[in-house]
Amino acid sequence: MSILAATAFIALGNTLSGDISGSLTIRERIAIPNQSVIVVSLVRDFAGRKSTLSSLTFTTGGKQPPFRYNLPFHIAPTREASSYSIIATLAIDGQVRFSKDSSISLDSAGAKKLDLVLVNQPPAMMSFLDKEWILFELNGKPIGSPERPPTVLFSSENNRVAGMGGVNRFGGEFQLNGQEIKIENTVSTKMAGPPELMELEMGFFQALRQVTLISASQTELTFMRGTTVLARFRLAAE
């Protein structure tokens, strides 16, 4: 994957705000199918723990590289030394085919420029099926650290989907056509729980009903409805 990144910063007290913008290209000379999905993220790494600070998802809409993007962000002050990176992925038919992860320095104000070239991903690393995924973002907002975060697992054997909503377990069926997905015939247990977990579960179940597109990388899974990101998951530790 390729990234051209120019970053402008404005210091607001102890907070850095700005945007990363530029273009994305790929090394291979291939035609990118209509409605392929690009995700560009700014990621912070502290002691091996990664968190996404800002993310942008858009479809190619029949266009070909280079692709333009603009990624706003706000970095809150922290006492710990952290490193930062830009991760860009291009998914075709729901699977990440090209990606690049490159470090970027955010320790000072001023414009930043970073050129990245998207590279091909091994097919064996693309599938999101038969893996457990843990929700970390819902409707654009981090869910924090609930005791039992929602999870989801898609089974390739019988096209079944199952997981935990936060309080109740659920199950259903899914239909996959390239990058398009439809989750249907879902049922769940009917237990009650703390109000905050019930609210989280309600939002998560709504995302299951609304998702129409799916994008997956080696470590992240994204639910979308058109170009709107509904939910984002990280791969559970094996």
Secondary structure, 3 states (H helix, E strand, C coil): CCCEEEEEEEEECCEEEEEEEEEEEECCCCCCCCCCEEEEEEEEEECCEEEEEEEEEEECCCCCCCEEEEEEEEECCCCCCCEEEEEEEEEECCEEEEEEEEEECCCCCCCEEEECEEEECCHHHCCCCCCEEEEEEECCEECCCCCCCCEEEEECCCCEEEEECCCCEEEEEEEEECCEEEEEEEEECCCCCCHHHHHHHHHHHHHHHHCCEEEECCCEEEEEECCEEEEEEEECCC
